[in-house]
Structures are given as C-alpha cells and as structure tokens.
C-alpha cells in the first residue's frame, strides 16, 4: 500500500515539474516566434513540443510561421505533419494567410502537402482575390479551388476583385468561367460592384463575358 502511494506521489510531482517545464518552453516558443528565430522553435519541437501548439490568439505554429515569414520553420512543421486545415478564431488556415499575403512559395508548399483549397467561410481563393494576387488565384483554381466559391456573406472572388478594381484578378477568374451574375446576401453582383467603383474596363470585361456565355445582365456604362 505504501509503495503504491509513494508511486502516485512521485508521478504527481513529476507531472508538476513537466507542466512547469513546458510552460517555460511555451514562453520560449513565443519569444522565438517574435524574433523570427526558426531554429529556436525547431529545437523546441525536437525536445518534444507539440507541433500543433496554439498560441493565445488561437494560431497554430504553422499559421504563425506563415504570418511571420519563416520558411525554415514552415518546412520543419510540414515535415512533422502539422495540421494543415486548422482554423483560427477568424476562420483562417495557414493557406488562407499565405494566399492573402501573396506568397506563392508558401501557397504551393502547403497545397502540395495536402491542404484543403475549399471550405466554408473565406476560402483561400477569396483571400487571394481580395488582396490582388492573380497568380495565386490561378494556381488555386488549377488545384481544384471552386472559381465561384463564396465568403460567408455570399461574395465571390470575382465580386471582391471587381469591387476593388483588380483587373488582372478579374481576367483570371473570367478565363476560368467565373459567374458575374452571382449575388451576395446584399443582392450585389460583380457587375454592381464594378459599376459602383466606376471601373469601366472591368465592366466591359464583364459585358464581354456575358455575351460569350449567354448570361444576361444590364450594364449602364454611362455611370
């Protein structure tokens, strides 16, 4: 009986020391991320830190590595099979952040590692379109992203590009048959967005697409 109790006490004390040690390791990890010291984080991973550790803001190490432009850490995390599709409190994945920042290398590495390119919320193609990254939009479509994927409020990548006057993104999306007549929850289409912004070139492109595809909508180019 005494032996069993002693064993439990030793296990409890060991657990306390382990918890304290990893609390310190977590602080070391946060400091290393802030300093963009990839090797320091990798050493912590080698010592046993969870590859999917989440910080106080709800970001995994992979999301933090992409956000802080740490290619060596990204490679190390992908090699260790970090969760690719984990979504933070804003619904963002590592691929979402890479698409938004326009880093094609990171986008390719993450997609080639098996990340999902389609999901509810703000799928990566909408992030790329919103921030004017036509090459990434094209890459994602070629990798299976839905060209008419919508954000939570129903806005397509084409709508977001048209609203912001991103001509090259609009060209890419139309080349892959994006639909300019899809309305979001506010009843606005890509056509409406381009008209409001007085983006005449985009309006002309949308009109040409309507004629080519047979889609019907009215454009007032006098605005």
RAFEN-V53581 format. One line per field, one symbol per residue. phi: phi as a letter, one per 30 degrees, with the letter a starting at -180 (. if undefined). burial: 1 if it has 9 or more other ideal C-beta (glycine too) atoms within 8 Angstrom, else 0. A space follows every 50 residues. Layout:
phi=???
burial=???
This chain:
phi=.ddddddddddddddddddddddddddddddddddhcddddddddddjdd dcecdddicdeddddddchbeddedddddcidddcdcddciccddedddd dicdededdddddjddcbadjbdeddddddcibdddededddcjdddcec ddciddddeddddcideddeeddddcidcdcdcddciccddedddddhcd ddedddddddddcidcacccddd
burial=00000000000000000000010011011111100001011101100010 11101000111111111001111111110001010101000111111111 11110111111000101000011111111111110111111000101111 10011111111111111011111101011111110001111111101010 01111110110000101010000
